[in-house]
Amino acid sequence: MAPVTDRLQTIRDRLRELDAEASDPAVLRDQARYRDIMRERSRLSAIDETAARLEETAAQLAEAEAMAREEGDPELRALAEEERASLETKRAALEASLNDLLAPRDPLADKSVIMEVRAGTGGDEAALFVADLFRMYSRYADGRNWRIAVMSSSETELGGFKEIVFSVNGESVYERLRWESGVHRVQRVPSTENSGRIHTSAVTVAVLPEMEETEIEIRQDDLRIDVMRAGGPGGQCVNTTDSAVRITHLPTGLVVHCQDEKSQIKNKAKAMRILRARLFELEESKRAAERAAERKSQVGTGDRSERIRTYNFPQNRLTDHRIDLTLYKLDLVMEGDIDELLDALVADARRRALEGSL
């Protein structure tokens, strides 16, 4: 218990430091710094409040146990026993919550993300499912008061997307969405299918933590920037100015193309945001591969080629293959009801992180 008590005291000391920083006029003028402080304070306050409730419950439990032992009246003893059992349940729940909150946390957990959803095998049906997933994530983001903005897209004539890239900003975005990276398989009867035959298609999702300019250094000499006129479905012209931007990172060969904005400057800014996120992911993938080689295993590297989930529309079933979770409410999931799924994935990640820290 001593290590936990020491950690709680450290957290309470840090909360006092954060309160002092938050009242500093210089910090108040720096909105980014103030936002980071309040985000950390919110997380640490949740730990402190849960610990305080656990301490109070433990004290009440000790009183109930003493009363159950000492009470001579059978009825009062029975009431004390009932109270003791209730407090035992409450204490166990609070201990589990505190352990979750104290589990090692990914330093990127509060980062905003850039999500890239692309059609894989399945042609038009896969492109339509890209649109369905974008709608699902958009509805989920709305429910959590997250901000979502399209950065780049390639629409098909049937209303799907060959690919769509969008940013998501808000509380704990990366922590909750990072496990969406991978191959999403869909099984359903396409709207264009007359025989009623079920088709299997695949879509890839990448979730990239968005990095600040100071976190990823990009040399201008390493970039080739091309500008061109934006084009729409079927090659039609969206506008008559050279607003579309394509940036090539010469050392890695990464290419980013943005054309959704009418302004060349805005398209370039969006492309640079995407490029920074992709460069960070590239470095993280290299480090993950090195760690995997050291332990002779690729398990848990988050390789995007892994099939992570199946959406079976005829059975209204969703299965996440990583945690063996099956939900028979696919209709609700596609409307953005994915908290149960994400809660399970986050809990599994925290459990593995806690086990790794022991």
Beta strands, then each sheet from edge to edge (+ up, - down):
strand 1: 113-119
strand 2: 147-155
strand 3: 161-169
strand 4: 182-188
strand 5: 199-209
strand 6: 223-228
strand 7: 244-249
strand 8: 254-258
strand 9: 307-312
strand 10: 317-320
strand 11: 325-327
sheet 1: 2+ 3- 1+ 5- 4+ 9+ 10- 11+
sheet 2: 6+ 7- 8+
end
